[in-house]
């Protein structure tokens, strides 16, 4: 890609007050990122969300000078980047309305790997929180899942998640609230270096961005948007972890939370998420597999029993045969197919579940266990 086109891609993200949604509107209305900076002011004013001030910022081209300096930094330090219209832009993030126009990264990672989880929590992690984090990732490995672990490189649960991911051989993504010319907190510098060899440092801020509290809140949308599920391990009733969970929910992504004792300050946020149905309860990898529909490679590697050796009724066998043909079925449609009342089918399904022949999935969907 030519530096000229990259200049415009970076430049549009630097327009003061533009925001990613307005920037995307501009590109759509003008026909391209370069066309935005060549458009006349009167036409820019016709774009929804673009007023006099923003139009003036665009046509004076000052941001392009800053973009040129950023390109020098990118080339000098071998920084990668993904523009939101490029094929290699993270697919999960692309589906988020407010996803960054451009994403910078240091390292090498496949953002579109099949299984990506975000782990967030308090900076004041307790021994209980760290144990939950470490055990979850240990168990994910023991079940032979290949995952990418996303977090924010902050103190507490974040750094615990990154280090547990590295220890277990997982790729991990650290989403920063500043540019790649600096690192906060500096004490995590060694871990950050390891991450660039087994994952990536990611940000939507240019290299000389000032480290500011609001930037860390803004980066939470990337942590939520890159993953299939956001897992909150410990959180007080207020904090960045709950913000990330709320964003993940707004993206229609799964949210899970580890419960804690009712009197523990850093479990109140998790307990609240569970109590208000904003998060599913998680106690370990089995819950993660259940909610996300992951089949454990560990389990599937065991030779399957092709015939059932338990005594079941003719009606139960009819249900088993139906599920064997279809793979999985919701209870209401299953009731119609076998021509039985839902109440009777429910009782039969319960017997089959107790016998270990079927398992229930979210939404009253059932499938065979083997």
Secondary structure, 3 states (H helix, E strand, C coil): CCHHHHHHHHHHHHCCCCHHHHHHHHHHHHCCHHHHHHCCHHHHCCCCCCCHHHHHHHHCCHHHHHHHHHHHHHHHHCCEEEECCCCCCCHHHHCCCCCCCEEEEEECCCCCCCCEEEEECCCCCCHHHHHHHHHHHHHHHHCCCCCEEEECCCCCHHHHHHHHHHHCCCEEEEECCCCCCCCCCHHHHHHHHHHHHCEEEEECCCCCCCCCHHHHHHHHHHHHHCCCEEEECCCCCCCHHHHHHHHHHHCCCEEEECCCCCCCHHHHHHHHHHHCCCCEECCCHHHHHHHHCCCCHHHHCCCCCCCCCCCCCHHHHHHHHHHHHHCEEEHHHHHHHHCCCHHHHHHHHHHHHHCCCEEEECCCEEEECC
